[in-house]
Every structure is written in structure tokens, then in C-alpha cells.
Amino acid sequence: MLARIARSSLKSRRVSALLTLLTIAVSVALLLAVERIRVETRNSFSSTISGTDLIVGARTGPVQLLLYSVFRIGDATNNIRYASYQEIAQHPQVAFAIPISLGDSHRGFRVIGTTSAYFEHFRFGDKRSLAFAQGAPFADLYDAVLGAEVAQELGYTLDQQIVIAHGTGRADIMRHDDKPFRIVGILARTGTPVDRSVHVSLEAIEAIHVDWQSGARLPGRMIDAQAARAMDLTPKAVTAVFVGLRSRMAAFSIQRQINEFRGEPLLAIMPGITLTQLWSLIGVAENALLLVAICVVIAGILGMVTALVTTLNERRREMAILRALGARPWHIGLLLVLEATLLSAVGALLGWLLLALAMLALAPWLASAYGLFIQPLAIVPRELLLVGAVVASGILAGLIPALMAYSRSLSDGLSIRV
């Protein structure tokens, strides 16, 4: 009976109730968004690469090397010589070495120059290997293998031709349109930046740049696709190398040898350790955002309490009638608690739905701009705890107007003070 009365009471004050629900919903959505992005960011980053013991690149910051080589965020400050890669690959302790070359794109998607070792040895998640949804690895000079997201978003199928552009911007202005590529494979979805990458051979990267210098086509020099085939396309440099060791016990020793490499300044990092450094850098920002979101939720709950308290004087006649019908003072207090519970619970549910809609809309942009793969409709246990905490806080906050109503119902009786 009290629950029905609480619903009817809120319905009679629908405007203020809806505004209170909206305030709670927005604050809960903000809180859950911060938590979802925090958790999904860590999960996405952690599952992007596995089975790789070292990542080698030009001398720079460890976090920067990790970001541009694995997550395709940012650009390399310099390349490393191909001869240096070959020397690392021939080390007795090295089981595999996967070179990658970055710097080109196709309609906003990164192009990765690599070798067949990429498809054989690259691992993600729980050491899962890459699989082909269609086709096979590149075999010809102008073959390309697409990530699942590239094929889906651009509607590509096997045997279609694509053109690579110079640079990593979304606008394909400086196009290598004289050397088109044929799609020969589409990788199965991985939930990592691999899905949003176009893969070609290292020799293909050399071929499309034989008549280019310093990021621009050489004037008066035009080498077509067939003429490029006859040239020496041995790579001169690569961006980074993923290294797998025969024994992980040798990781620190090999890392030190690479960092002291005499041929050129190199940096070798361990992905797991560098990822921990990344979390330590962004941990303060995470906590700050979470604190702000919690403050917004508190403000929403206080707004609900304010709305309930300000209506107490207007509802004295209603409470007196309930007392006349046999309601006890604790019934009046419980009525206010039930109203606060309904507002908190429905507001929290609306907040979760608002978050789901926002994530559905923003997920493609987050994946494209930041390489973050968010699951919009995922139910995270910690989020359920946060929602439960919000509802519990709303119930506790509802005790304030409930106690006020309880005391007034005791003093008012059937006589209404104006």
C-alpha cells in the first residue's frame, strides 16, 4: 500500500520528480562512464599484445615506444636501421623478431609494413594467434591484409583494390595512387588495434616510396608499379621490432645489450613493465576523474533530498489525512524513504541506459581516435556495486526528510499549521 501511495505521490509531482530523476541519471551515467573507460582501457591495453618479451625502437621514452608501436597512438621520433633489426633477429637467444614499419595510412586507418613473421608469431590476449576470416597472408608485392574493423567499416571484400596515402592523417591527400594494392586477406576480429590496421609487406613500403623523398614525390621522377618490381626493395629502416626470446630468463640481459647497442641508439622495453609505468602515470588522473564523478553523484542525491524536503510543508494536509486514515508516524517516514528509494533506483537504471547509449555512439570514435575498444553493453561487476552504492546512498539520504516528516506528523496531528 505504501509503495502504491509513493508512486502516486511522485506521479502527482511529476515535473519535480522527472527533474530529480534526470539529475540522478546524468550523475550516475558520468560515474559509470569514468569507471567503464578506466576498466576497458586497462583491459584493452593489457590484451593488445602477449608473448612478446621485448619491443625495440629508436631511443625515446618507454611509454612513447609502447604507444606508437603497439597501440598506434602517436608517431615515432625516428626509425632504426634494417641492419640493426637483422642483427637482433640473428641473436642466438631470439626465437622470433617481427619488424614493423609505420608512417602511411588508408582513409584514416594505419598501414603496417611487416613480414610473414607477423602472422606466425604475433599474439594477443591470452597468447591467441591471429586468424584469417577470409583469404590468406600477402604473397605478392602489392597484396594487402585488412583488419576486421577496416573491412567492415569501409565495406571491403577480397580482390578489391585500395590506395595507400602518405602520412597518418584521415585526409588522404598525398596518395600513392600509381601503386594500388589488392586485398588478399581479412583477419578475424581481435578487439585490438590490429582490427583497424592495413598490413602490407616491408618491400611494398619501399616500392611505394621509391620515387618519394622527405615525404614528397620527387619532381620529374615517376616509377610505375611494374618498374618498381625490378628494383632492389630491401628495406632501409623499420619503425620497431617485436622480439620473442627462447628463454624469458634472458630478457634483462638481452634488453641491456640492445640498450647498449653500438651501431645506433636503440631502446628495448618489456611491454608488461612499461604498461605498469603507463598506469602509474595515468593513475592520478583516473582517481581525480572518479572523485569528480562521485561528487556529481552526491550533488544529485542532495538535489533529491532538497526536492523532498521543500515539499514537506505543502504535503502536511496529505500527511494529516493519512494519519486520520490510520497511518502511524513511522508510516509517514517510511513513505518518504520509499519515494527516495524509487527516485534513486529508477535514476540509477536510467543512468546505466544513458551510459549504454552514449557508449554505442562513441565506441567507433574511441576506437578510431585512441585505439580503445569499449564494450557498450558489457555488465561489469564493479559497476553493479557502484549502482548499488548510489541506491543505498539515496535510501540513507531519504532518512533526512523521513525523520522530518515523522517528527511533524507527531506534532501536527490533525491540525495543520500554516
TORKOL-4160 file (C-alpha; in steps of 0.2 Angstrom, whole numbers, padded with zeros to 4 digits, m for minus):
418
<pt num="1" X="0000" Y="0000" Z="0000"/>
<pt num="2" X="0014" Y="0012" Z="0005"/>
<pt num="3" X="0023" Y="0008" Z="m0012"/>
<pt num="4" X="0007" Y="0012" Z="m0022"/>
<pt num="5" X="0005" Y="0029" Z="m0012"/>
<pt num="6" X="0023" Y="0033" Z="m0015"/>
<pt num="7" X="0021" Y="0030" Z="m0034"/>
<pt num="8" X="0005" Y="0041" Z="m0034"/>
<pt num="9" X="0013" Y="0054" Z="m0024"/>
<pt num="10" X="0028" Y="0055" Z="m0036"/>
<pt num="11" X="0016" Y="0055" Z="m0051"/>
<pt num="12" X="0007" Y="0070" Z="m0044"/>
<pt num="13" X="0023" Y="0079" Z="m0043"/>
<pt num="14" X="0029" Y="0073" Z="m0060"/>
<pt num="15" X="0039" Y="0088" Z="m0065"/>
<pt num="16" X="0050" Y="0089" Z="m0050"/>
<pt num="17" X="0051" Y="0070" Z="m0050"/>
<pt num="18" X="0057" Y="0070" Z="m0068"/>
<pt num="19" X="0070" Y="0083" Z="m0065"/>
<pt num="20" X="0076" Y="0074" Z="m0050"/>
<pt num="21" X="0077" Y="0058" Z="m0060"/>
<pt num="22" X="0086" Y="0067" Z="m0074"/>
<pt num="23" X="0099" Y="0074" Z="m0061"/>
<pt num="24" X="0102" Y="0057" Z="m0054"/>
<pt num="25" X="0103" Y="0048" Z="m0071"/>
<pt num="26" X="0116" Y="0060" Z="m0078"/>
<pt num="27" X="0127" Y="0059" Z="m0062"/>
<pt num="28" X="0126" Y="0040" Z="m0062"/>
<pt num="29" X="0130" Y="0039" Z="m0081"/>
<pt num="30" X="0145" Y="0050" Z="m0078"/>
<pt num="31" X="0151" Y="0039" Z="m0063"/>
<pt num="32" X="0149" Y="0023" Z="m0073"/>
<pt num="33" X="0157" Y="0031" Z="m0089"/>
<pt num="34" X="0173" Y="0035" Z="m0079"/>
<pt num="35" X="0173" Y="0018" Z="m0072"/>
<pt num="36" X="0169" Y="0009" Z="m0089"/>
<pt num="37" X="0183" Y="0019" Z="m0098"/>
<pt num="38" X="0195" Y="0016" Z="m0084"/>
<pt num="39" X="0192" Y="m0003" Z="m0084"/>
<pt num="40" X="0190" Y="m0005" Z="m0103"/>
<pt num="41" X="0206" Y="0005" Z="m0106"/>
<pt num="42" X="0216" Y="m0006" Z="m0095"/>
<pt num="43" X="0208" Y="m0022" Z="m0102"/>
<pt num="44" X="0211" Y="m0016" Z="m0120"/>
<pt num="45" X="0229" Y="m0011" Z="m0117"/>
<pt num="46" X="0233" Y="m0027" Z="m0107"/>
<pt num="47" X="0226" Y="m0039" Z="m0121"/>
<pt num="48" X="0233" Y="m0030" Z="m0136"/>
<pt num="49" X="0250" Y="m0039" Z="m0136"/>
<pt num="50" X="0256" Y="m0055" Z="m0127"/>
<pt num="51" X="0270" Y="m0067" Z="m0130"/>
<pt num="52" X="0282" Y="m0053" Z="m0135"/>
<pt num="53" X="0296" Y="m0051" Z="m0122"/>
<pt num="54" X="0304" Y="m0035" Z="m0129"/>
<pt num="55" X="0299" Y="m0021" Z="m0140"/>
<pt num="56" X="0314" Y="m0012" Z="m0149"/>
<pt num="57" X="0314" Y="0005" Z="m0156"/>
<pt num="58" X="0324" Y="0021" Z="m0158"/>
<pt num="59" X="0330" Y="0029" Z="m0142"/>
<pt num="60" X="0314" Y="0038" Z="m0135"/>
<pt num="61" X="0303" Y="0036" Z="m0119"/>
<pt num="62" X="0297" Y="0019" Z="m0115"/>
<pt num="63" X="0279" Y="0024" Z="m0114"/>
<pt num="64" X="0280" Y="0033" Z="m0131"/>
<pt num="65" X="0288" Y="0017" Z="m0139"/>
<pt num="66" X="0274" Y="0006" Z="m0132"/>
<pt num="67" X="0260" Y="0018" Z="m0138"/>
<pt num="68" X="0266" Y="0020" Z="m0156"/>
<pt num="69" X="0272" Y="0003" Z="m0159"/>
<pt num="70" X="0258" Y="m0007" Z="m0151"/>
<pt num="71" X="0243" Y="0004" Z="m0149"/>
<pt num="72" X="0246" Y="0015" Z="m0165"/>
<pt num="73" X="0245" Y="0031" Z="m0154"/>
<pt num="74" X="0257" Y="0045" Z="m0159"/>
<pt num="75" X="0271" Y="0043" Z="m0171"/>
<pt num="76" X="0289" Y="0038" Z="m0169"/>
<pt num="77" X="0303" Y="0051" Z="m0167"/>
<pt num="78" X="0315" Y="0041" Z="m0178"/>
<pt num="79" X="0317" Y="0024" Z="m0186"/>
<pt num="80" X="0330" Y="0010" Z="m0184"/>
<pt num="81" X="0341" Y="0004" Z="m0197"/>
<pt num="82" X="0336" Y="m0013" Z="m0206"/>
<pt num="83" X="0354" Y="m0019" Z="m0202"/>
<pt num="84" X="0351" Y="m0017" Z="m0184"/>
<pt num="85" X="0335" Y="m0027" Z="m0185"/>
<pt num="86" X="0344" Y="m0041" Z="m0194"/>
<pt num="87" X="0357" Y="m0041" Z="m0181"/>
<pt num="88" X="0344" Y="m0043" Z="m0167"/>
<pt num="89" X="0335" Y="m0056" Z="m0176"/>
<pt num="90" X="0351" Y="m0067" Z="m0178"/>
<pt num="91" X="0355" Y="m0066" Z="m0159"/>
<pt num="92" X="0356" Y="m0084" Z="m0153"/>
<pt num="93" X="0343" Y="m0080" Z="m0139"/>
<pt num="94" X="0330" Y="m0073" Z="m0151"/>
<pt num="95" X="0316" Y="m0085" Z="m0156"/>
<pt num="96" X="0307" Y="m0073" Z="m0167"/>
<pt num="97" X="0308" Y="m0054" Z="m0172"/>
<pt num="98" X="0294" Y="m0046" Z="m0181"/>
<pt num="99" X="0298" Y="m0029" Z="m0189"/>
<pt num="100" X="0285" Y="m0016" Z="m0192"/>
<pt num="101" X="0286" Y="0000" Z="m0202"/>
<pt num="102" X="0273" Y="0014" Z="m0199"/>
<pt num="103" X="0270" Y="0031" Z="m0207"/>
<pt num="104" X="0257" Y="0028" Z="m0220"/>
<pt num="105" X="0238" Y="0026" Z="m0219"/>
<pt num="106" X="0222" Y="0022" Z="m0229"/>
<pt num="107" X="0207" Y="0033" Z="m0226"/>
<pt num="108" X="0212" Y="0036" Z="m0208"/>
<pt num="109" X="0217" Y="0018" Z="m0204"/>
<pt num="110" X="0236" Y="0015" Z="m0200"/>
<pt num="111" X="0246" Y="0005" Z="m0213"/>
<pt num="112" X="0259" Y="m0008" Z="m0206"/>
<pt num="113" X="0273" Y="m0014" Z="m0216"/>
<pt num="114" X="0279" Y="m0031" Z="m0209"/>
<pt num="115" X="0284" Y="m0049" Z="m0214"/>
<pt num="116" X="0276" Y="m0066" Z="m0214"/>
<pt num="117" X="0283" Y="m0067" Z="m0196"/>
<pt num="118" X="0269" Y="m0056" Z="m0190"/>
<pt num="119" X="0255" Y="m0068" Z="m0194"/>
<pt num="120" X="0265" Y="m0083" Z="m0187"/>
<pt num="121" X="0271" Y="m0076" Z="m0171"/>
<pt num="122" X="0261" Y="m0061" Z="m0166"/>
<pt num="123" X="0250" Y="m0065" Z="m0151"/>
<pt num="124" X="0236" Y="m0055" Z="m0142"/>
<pt num="125" X="0225" Y="m0058" Z="m0127"/>
<pt num="126" X="0229" Y="m0075" Z="m0118"/>
<pt num="127" X="0243" Y="m0079" Z="m0131"/>
<pt num="128" X="0230" Y="m0081" Z="m0145"/>
<pt num="129" X="0237" Y="m0081" Z="m0163"/>
<pt num="130" X="0230" Y="m0071" Z="m0177"/>
<pt num="131" X="0217" Y="m0080" Z="m0188"/>
<pt num="132" X="0210" Y="m0076" Z="m0205"/>
<pt num="133" X="0191" Y="m0074" Z="m0208"/>
<pt num="134" X="0194" Y="m0073" Z="m0227"/>
<pt num="135" X="0209" Y="m0076" Z="m0238"/>
<pt num="136" X="0227" Y="m0078" Z="m0233"/>
<pt num="137" X="0243" Y="m0068" Z="m0229"/>
<pt num="138" X="0251" Y="m0057" Z="m0243"/>
<pt num="139" X="0261" Y="m0066" Z="m0256"/>
<pt num="140" X="0263" Y="m0053" Z="m0270"/>
<pt num="141" X="0272" Y="m0036" Z="m0268"/>
<pt num="142" X="0255" Y="m0027" Z="m0269"/>
<pt num="143" X="0245" Y="m0038" Z="m0258"/>
<pt num="144" X="0236" Y="m0031" Z="m0243"/>
<pt num="145" X="0228" Y="m0039" Z="m0227"/>
<pt num="146" X="0215" Y="m0029" Z="m0218"/>
<pt num="147" X="0210" Y="m0029" Z="m0200"/>
<pt num="148" X="0192" Y="m0034" Z="m0197"/>
<pt num="149" X="0186" Y="m0016" Z="m0192"/>
<pt num="150" X="0194" Y="m0009" Z="m0208"/>
<pt num="151" X="0184" Y="m0022" Z="m0219"/>
<pt num="152" X="0168" Y="m0019" Z="m0210"/>
<pt num="153" X="0168" Y="0000" Z="m0209"/>
<pt num="154" X="0174" Y="0003" Z="m0227"/>
<pt num="155" X="0164" Y="m0012" Z="m0234"/>
<pt num="156" X="0179" Y="m0020" Z="m0242"/>
<pt num="157" X="0180" Y="m0038" Z="m0249"/>
<pt num="158" X="0193" Y="m0049" Z="m0256"/>
<pt num="159" X="0201" Y="m0044" Z="m0273"/>
<pt num="160" X="0196" Y="m0026" Z="m0271"/>
<pt num="161" X="0210" Y="m0013" Z="m0274"/>
<pt num="162" X="0215" Y="0001" Z="m0262"/>
<pt num="163" X="0227" Y="0015" Z="m0262"/>
<pt num="164" X="0238" Y="0019" Z="m0248"/>
<pt num="165" X="0242" Y="0038" Z="m0243"/>
<pt num="166" X="0257" Y="0045" Z="m0236"/>
<pt num="167" X="0256" Y="0051" Z="m0218"/>
<pt num="168" X="0244" Y="0046" Z="m0204"/>
<pt num="169" X="0230" Y="0059" Z="m0206"/>
<pt num="170" X="0212" Y="0055" Z="m0210"/>
<pt num="171" X="0213" Y="0065" Z="m0226"/>
<pt num="172" X="0221" Y="0055" Z="m0240"/>
<pt num="173" X="0230" Y="0070" Z="m0248"/>
<pt num="174" X="0247" Y="0063" Z="m0253"/>
<pt num="175" X="0241" Y="0046" Z="m0261"/>
<pt num="176" X="0252" Y="0033" Z="m0269"/>
<pt num="177" X="0239" Y="0030" Z="m0282"/>
<pt num="178" X="0251" Y="0024" Z="m0295"/>
<pt num="179" X="0254" Y="0008" Z="m0285"/>
<pt num="180" X="0237" Y="0001" Z="m0279"/>
<pt num="181" X="0236" Y="m0014" Z="m0268"/>
<pt num="182" X="0224" Y="m0029" Z="m0269"/>
<pt num="183" X="0215" Y="m0036" Z="m0254"/>
<pt num="184" X="0220" Y="m0054" Z="m0252"/>
<pt num="185" X="0215" Y="m0057" Z="m0234"/>
<pt num="186" X="0204" Y="m0051" Z="m0220"/>
<pt num="187" X="0209" Y="m0055" Z="m0202"/>
<pt num="188" X="0197" Y="m0061" Z="m0189"/>
<pt num="189" X="0192" Y="m0049" Z="m0176"/>
<pt num="190" X="0204" Y="m0047" Z="m0161"/>
<pt num="191" X="0197" Y="m0032" Z="m0151"/>
<pt num="192" X="0214" Y="m0024" Z="m0153"/>
<pt num="193" X="0222" Y="m0011" Z="m0164"/>
<pt num="194" X="0225" Y="m0025" Z="m0177"/>
<pt num="195" X="0207" Y="m0024" Z="m0182"/>
<pt num="196" X="0210" Y="m0006" Z="m0188"/>
<pt num="197" X="0226" Y="m0009" Z="m0197"/>
<pt num="198" X="0231" Y="m0012" Z="m0215"/>
<pt num="199" X="0245" Y="m0024" Z="m0217"/>
<pt num="200" X="0257" Y="m0025" Z="m0232"/>
<pt num="201" X="0275" Y="m0031" Z="m0234"/>
<pt num="202" X="0290" Y="m0021" Z="m0230"/>
<pt num="203" X="0296" Y="m0022" Z="m0248"/>
<pt num="204" X="0279" Y="m0014" Z="m0253"/>
<pt num="205" X="0283" Y="0000" Z="m0241"/>
<pt num="206" X="0299" Y="0003" Z="m0251"/>
<pt num="207" X="0291" Y="0001" Z="m0268"/>
<pt num="208" X="0278" Y="0015" Z="m0265"/>
<pt num="209" X="0292" Y="0027" Z="m0259"/>
<pt num="210" X="0305" Y="0023" Z="m0272"/>
<pt num="211" X="0300" Y="0040" Z="m0281"/>
<pt num="212" X="0297" Y="0049" Z="m0265"/>
<pt num="213" X="0309" Y="0059" Z="m0254"/>
<pt num="214" X="0306" Y="0068" Z="m0237"/>
<pt num="215" X="0288" Y="0065" Z="m0238"/>
<pt num="216" X="0285" Y="0072" Z="m0256"/>
<pt num="217" X="0286" Y="0064" Z="m0273"/>
<pt num="218" X="0302" Y="0069" Z="m0282"/>
<pt num="219" X="0298" Y="0081" Z="m0297"/>
<pt num="220" X="0301" Y="0073" Z="m0314"/>
<pt num="221" X="0303" Y="0056" Z="m0307"/>
<pt num="222" X="0289" Y="0043" Z="m0310"/>
<pt num="223" X="0292" Y="0025" Z="m0307"/>
<pt num="224" X="0276" Y="0014" Z="m0310"/>
<pt num="225" X="0271" Y="m0001" Z="m0301"/>
<pt num="226" X="0279" Y="m0014" Z="m0313"/>
<pt num="227" X="0296" Y="m0004" Z="m0314"/>
<pt num="228" X="0297" Y="m0004" Z="m0295"/>
<pt num="229" X="0296" Y="m0023" Z="m0295"/>
<pt num="230" X="0313" Y="m0024" Z="m0304"/>
<pt num="231" X="0321" Y="m0013" Z="m0291"/>
<pt num="232" X="0331" Y="m0018" Z="m0275"/>
<pt num="233" X="0317" Y="m0016" Z="m0262"/>
<pt num="234" X="0327" Y="m0021" Z="m0247"/>
<pt num="235" X="0321" Y="m0010" Z="m0233"/>
<pt num="236" X="0332" Y="0003" Z="m0227"/>
<pt num="237" X="0324" Y="0006" Z="m0210"/>
<pt num="238" X="0310" Y="m0001" Z="m0199"/>
<pt num="239" X="0300" Y="0008" Z="m0185"/>
<pt num="240" X="0300" Y="m0005" Z="m0172"/>
<pt num="241" X="0304" Y="m0024" Z="m0169"/>
<pt num="242" X="0293" Y="m0036" Z="m0158"/>
<pt num="243" X="0306" Y="m0049" Z="m0151"/>
<pt num="244" X="0302" Y="m0066" Z="m0143"/>
<pt num="245" X="0315" Y="m0075" Z="m0133"/>
<pt num="246" X="0319" Y="m0093" Z="m0132"/>
<pt num="247" X="0320" Y="m0091" Z="m0113"/>
<pt num="248" X="0312" Y="m0077" Z="m0103"/>
<pt num="249" X="0326" Y="m0078" Z="m0091"/>
<pt num="250" X="0337" Y="m0069" Z="m0103"/>
<pt num="251" X="0325" Y="m0054" Z="m0106"/>
<pt num="252" X="0335" Y="m0042" Z="m0094"/>
<pt num="253" X="0352" Y="m0047" Z="m0102"/>
<pt num="254" X="0346" Y="m0045" Z="m0120"/>
<pt num="255" X="0337" Y="m0029" Z="m0115"/>
<pt num="256" X="0354" Y="m0022" Z="m0108"/>
<pt num="257" X="0363" Y="m0027" Z="m0124"/>
<pt num="258" X="0351" Y="m0019" Z="m0135"/>
<pt num="259" X="0351" Y="m0003" Z="m0125"/>
<pt num="260" X="0370" Y="m0003" Z="m0126"/>
<pt num="261" X="0370" Y="m0006" Z="m0145"/>
<pt num="262" X="0385" Y="0002" Z="m0153"/>
<pt num="263" X="0378" Y="0003" Z="m0170"/>
<pt num="264" X="0364" Y="0016" Z="m0166"/>
<pt num="265" X="0355" Y="0022" Z="m0151"/>
<pt num="266" X="0341" Y="0009" Z="m0148"/>
<pt num="267" X="0329" Y="0006" Z="m0134"/>
<pt num="268" X="0322" Y="m0011" Z="m0128"/>
<pt num="269" X="0307" Y="m0011" Z="m0117"/>
<pt num="270" X="0297" Y="m0025" Z="m0108"/>
<pt num="271" X="0278" Y="m0022" Z="m0113"/>
<pt num="272" X="0272" Y="m0028" Z="m0096"/>
<pt num="273" X="0283" Y="m0017" Z="m0086"/>
<pt num="274" X="0281" Y="m0002" Z="m0097"/>
<pt num="275" X="0262" Y="m0004" Z="m0096"/>
<pt num="276" X="0263" Y="m0003" Z="m0077"/>
<pt num="277" X="0273" Y="0013" Z="m0079"/>
<pt num="278" X="0259" Y="0019" Z="m0090"/>
<pt num="279" X="0246" Y="0015" Z="m0077"/>
<pt num="280" X="0256" Y="0024" Z="m0064"/>
<pt num="281" X="0256" Y="0040" Z="m0075"/>
<pt num="282" X="0238" Y="0040" Z="m0078"/>
<pt num="283" X="0233" Y="0033" Z="m0060"/>
<pt num="284" X="0232" Y="0051" Z="m0053"/>
<pt num="285" X="0221" Y="0057" Z="m0067"/>
<pt num="286" X="0209" Y="0041" Z="m0065"/>
<pt num="287" X="0207" Y="0044" Z="m0047"/>
<pt num="288" X="0204" Y="0063" Z="m0050"/>
<pt num="289" X="0190" Y="0059" Z="m0063"/>
<pt num="290" X="0182" Y="0046" Z="m0051"/>
<pt num="291" X="0182" Y="0059" Z="m0037"/>
<pt num="292" X="0174" Y="0072" Z="m0048"/>
<pt num="293" X="0161" Y="0059" Z="m0053"/>
<pt num="294" X="0157" Y="0054" Z="m0035"/>
<pt num="295" X="0155" Y="0072" Z="m0031"/>
<pt num="296" X="0142" Y="0074" Z="m0045"/>
<pt num="297" X="0133" Y="0059" Z="m0039"/>
<pt num="298" X="0132" Y="0067" Z="m0021"/>
<pt num="299" X="0126" Y="0083" Z="m0028"/>
<pt num="300" X="0112" Y="0073" Z="m0037"/>
<pt num="301" X="0107" Y="0064" Z="m0021"/>
<pt num="302" X="0107" Y="0081" Z="m0012"/>
<pt num="303" X="0096" Y="0088" Z="m0025"/>
<pt num="304" X="0084" Y="0074" Z="m0022"/>
<pt num="305" X="0084" Y="0077" Z="m0004"/>
<pt num="306" X="0081" Y="0095" Z="m0006"/>
<pt num="307" X="0066" Y="0092" Z="m0018"/>
<pt num="308" X="0058" Y="0080" Z="m0005"/>
<pt num="309" X="0062" Y="0092" Z="0010"/>
<pt num="310" X="0055" Y="0108" Z="0001"/>
<pt num="311" X="0038" Y="0099" Z="m0002"/>
<pt num="312" X="0035" Y="0094" Z="0016"/>
<pt num="313" X="0026" Y="0110" Z="0020"/>
<pt num="314" X="0015" Y="0108" Z="0005"/>
<pt num="315" X="0011" Y="0090" Z="0010"/>
<pt num="316" X="0006" Y="0092" Z="0028"/>
<pt num="317" X="m0013" Y="0091" Z="0023"/>
<pt num="318" X="m0009" Y="0075" Z="0014"/>
<pt num="319" X="0000" Y="0068" Z="0029"/>
<pt num="320" X="m0014" Y="0073" Z="0041"/>
<pt num="321" X="m0026" Y="0064" Z="0030"/>
<pt num="322" X="m0015" Y="0048" Z="0030"/>
<pt num="323" X="m0014" Y="0050" Z="0049"/>
<pt num="324" X="m0033" Y="0051" Z="0050"/>
<pt num="325" X="m0035" Y="0035" Z="0040"/>
<pt num="326" X="m0024" Y="0026" Z="0052"/>
<pt num="327" X="m0006" Y="0029" Z="0047"/>
<pt num="328" X="0006" Y="0029" Z="0061"/>
<pt num="329" X="0020" Y="0042" Z="0061"/>
<pt num="330" X="0033" Y="0029" Z="0056"/>
<pt num="331" X="0022" Y="0025" Z="0041"/>
<pt num="332" X="0024" Y="0043" Z="0035"/>
<pt num="333" X="0043" Y="0042" Z="0037"/>
<pt num="334" X="0043" Y="0026" Z="0028"/>
<pt num="335" X="0033" Y="0034" Z="0014"/>
<pt num="336" X="0047" Y="0047" Z="0011"/>
<pt num="337" X="0060" Y="0033" Z="0012"/>
<pt num="338" X="0051" Y="0024" Z="m0002"/>
<pt num="339" X="0050" Y="0039" Z="m0013"/>
<pt num="340" X="0069" Y="0042" Z="m0011"/>
<pt num="341" X="0072" Y="0023" Z="m0015"/>
<pt num="342" X="0061" Y="0024" Z="m0031"/>
<pt num="343" X="0070" Y="0040" Z="m0037"/>
<pt num="344" X="0087" Y="0033" Z="m0033"/>
<pt num="345" X="0084" Y="0016" Z="m0041"/>
<pt num="346" X="0075" Y="0022" Z="m0057"/>
<pt num="347" X="0088" Y="0036" Z="m0058"/>
<pt num="348" X="0102" Y="0024" Z="m0057"/>
<pt num="349" X="0094" Y="0012" Z="m0070"/>
<pt num="350" X="0091" Y="0027" Z="m0082"/>
<pt num="351" X="0109" Y="0032" Z="m0079"/>
<pt num="352" X="0115" Y="0015" Z="m0085"/>
<pt num="353" X="0104" Y="0016" Z="m0100"/>
<pt num="354" X="0111" Y="0033" Z="m0104"/>
<pt num="355" X="0128" Y="0026" Z="m0102"/>
<pt num="356" X="0125" Y="0012" Z="m0114"/>
<pt num="357" X="0118" Y="0023" Z="m0127"/>
<pt num="358" X="0132" Y="0035" Z="m0126"/>
<pt num="359" X="0145" Y="0021" Z="m0127"/>
<pt num="360" X="0136" Y="0014" Z="m0143"/>
<pt num="361" X="0138" Y="0031" Z="m0151"/>
<pt num="362" X="0155" Y="0035" Z="m0145"/>
<pt num="363" X="0163" Y="0017" Z="m0147"/>
<pt num="364" X="0168" Y="0019" Z="m0165"/>
<pt num="365" X="0176" Y="0036" Z="m0162"/>
<pt num="366" X="0186" Y="0030" Z="m0146"/>
<pt num="367" X="0192" Y="0015" Z="m0157"/>
<pt num="368" X="0197" Y="0026" Z="m0171"/>
<pt num="369" X="0205" Y="0041" Z="m0162"/>
<pt num="370" X="0213" Y="0032" Z="m0147"/>
<pt num="371" X="0213" Y="0014" Z="m0151"/>
<pt num="372" X="0201" Y="0010" Z="m0136"/>
<pt num="373" X="0189" Y="m0004" Z="m0139"/>
<pt num="374" X="0174" Y="m0001" Z="m0127"/>
<pt num="375" X="0161" Y="m0015" Z="m0125"/>
<pt num="376" X="0145" Y="m0003" Z="m0124"/>
<pt num="377" X="0133" Y="m0016" Z="m0117"/>
<pt num="378" X="0145" Y="m0025" Z="m0105"/>
<pt num="379" X="0140" Y="m0028" Z="m0087"/>
<pt num="380" X="0155" Y="m0025" Z="m0076"/>
<pt num="381" X="0153" Y="m0032" Z="m0058"/>
<pt num="382" X="0161" Y="m0016" Z="m0051"/>
<pt num="383" X="0148" Y="m0005" Z="m0060"/>
<pt num="384" X="0134" Y="m0015" Z="m0051"/>
<pt num="385" X="0142" Y="m0011" Z="m0035"/>
<pt num="386" X="0143" Y="0007" Z="m0039"/>
<pt num="387" X="0125" Y="0007" Z="m0044"/>
<pt num="388" X="0120" Y="m0002" Z="m0028"/>
<pt num="389" X="0130" Y="0011" Z="m0018"/>
<pt num="390" X="0121" Y="0025" Z="m0026"/>
<pt num="391" X="0104" Y="0017" Z="m0022"/>
<pt num="392" X="0109" Y="0014" Z="m0004"/>
<pt num="393" X="0116" Y="0032" Z="m0003"/>
<pt num="394" X="0099" Y="0038" Z="m0009"/>
<pt num="395" X="0090" Y="0027" Z="0004"/>
<pt num="396" X="0101" Y="0034" Z="0018"/>
<pt num="397" X="0099" Y="0052" Z="0011"/>
<pt num="398" X="0080" Y="0049" Z="0011"/>
<pt num="399" X="0080" Y="0047" Z="0030"/>
<pt num="400" X="0083" Y="0066" Z="0032"/>
<pt num="401" X="0066" Y="0071" Z="0025"/>
<pt num="402" X="0058" Y="0055" Z="0033"/>
<pt num="403" X="0064" Y="0060" Z="0050"/>
<pt num="404" X="0057" Y="0077" Z="0047"/>
<pt num="405" X="0040" Y="0071" Z="0042"/>
<pt num="406" X="0040" Y="0059" Z="0056"/>
<pt num="407" X="0043" Y="0072" Z="0069"/>
<pt num="408" X="0030" Y="0084" Z="0061"/>
<pt num="409" X="0017" Y="0071" Z="0060"/>
<pt num="410" X="0019" Y="0068" Z="0078"/>
<pt num="411" X="0016" Y="0087" Z="0082"/>
<pt num="412" X="0004" Y="0091" Z="0069"/>
<pt num="413" X="m0010" Y="0078" Z="0072"/>
<pt num="414" X="m0025" Y="0083" Z="0063"/>
<pt num="415" X="m0022" Y="0101" Z="0065"/>
<pt num="416" X="m0012" Y="0109" Z="0050"/>
<pt num="417" X="0000" Y="0123" Z="0054"/>
<pt num="418" X="0001" Y="0136" Z="0040"/>
